[in-house]
Amino acid sequence: MTARTTLKTIAITFSTLGAALGTAIAPAAFAAPSDNISVEIDTRYLETDWGVEKVYDVLADKAQSACVTGSARDISNRKFERDCMTDLLDDFIKDADHDKLTSYHASVTN
């Protein structure tokens, strides 16, 4: 069963088939409103604690890839990048709407 959810500029695809944790992400350094950032997650990973951590790490990496320019070294740009990553990861977790993933996110961020 495959479910597609889109919120804001994010699309997370859950599948029980195909490559595990394959992703497609917009090439822009910062996620603009017109960008579509998508992450494909094999739902079998969400059945174990190890898998939930792995999925979370992939989502965090995708948020970082979408938000970090690599050249933003002044304080205000670094703060913008951190805020962007936090917001995007929060959106990924909200879109995923999976209890174990939401609980893990809460334990990591609190």
N, C-alpha and C positions, 0 to 999 in steps of 0.2 A: 504494500500500500504506500503510495506516495502522496504527501500533502504539501501544498505550496502556500506560504503565507507571505504577504507583503505588508510592511508597515513603513511609512516614510520612504526612505530610499533603500530599504533592506529587504532582501528576499532570502529566506532560508528554506532549503529543500531537504526534506527528510525522505530517505529511501531505505528499503531493506535489500536492495539489489545494487550491483555495480561496485565501483571502486569506493573504498572507504575514505571518507574525508577529502574527497576531491573538491576543488574550489574554483570559482571564477570571480574575479574582482576587478572593478574599474581601474584603469591605469592611472587615474588622476592621483596626485599626491595627497590631496585633501578631498574628502567626499563632498561633492557639490550636490545641490538638490536634484540636478538632472542625472547624477550618477546612479547606477544600480549596482549595489554591492550584494553579491550573492555567495552563499556558503552552502555546500551540499554535505549533509551529515548522514552517515549510515546509522539508522536507529538502533541497530544491534549494539552499538557502543554504549548506549544509554541504559543498558541492562545491568552493567557492573559499575562499581565505584571507580575502578581504574579507567573505564571507558568514559565516564562522566568527566573525569579530570582531563582526559585526552581531548575530548570535544571542547571543553572549556578553554584549554590551551590553544587549540586551533582558532576558536572564536576570538580570543585575546590577540593572537598573532595577526588575524585578519583586520581587527580594529586598529592595531598599531600600523600595519601596512597602509591602510587607507588614510591615516591621519598624520604620520610622521614624514616630513620632507627630507630630513637628514641634514638640511642646511639651516634650520631654525635654531640658532644658538643663543639668542637673547632671551631673557627671562619671560617676556610677554609671549613670544612665539612658543616657547616650551610649555608655558601654562596652557595656551590655546591647544597645543597638540595633546597634552594630558587630558584636558576637558573633552576634546573630540573623541579620544580613545575611550574614556569612561562612558560618555553618552552612547557611543556606537555599541560598545559591549553591553551596556544596559538594554539597548534596543534589541540586540541579538538574543539576549536571554528572554526578554519579554516576548519576542516573536516566537521563540522556540516553544514557550508555554509547556515546559516539562518540569514536573515537581522536583526531581533529583537535581537537575541542572540549576533550577532556581535556588534550591537550598544550598547547593555548593557555592554558587555565586554570592549568596548572602554570607556564608561562612568566610569566604575569602575577602570580602569587602568590609566586613564589620570588625 
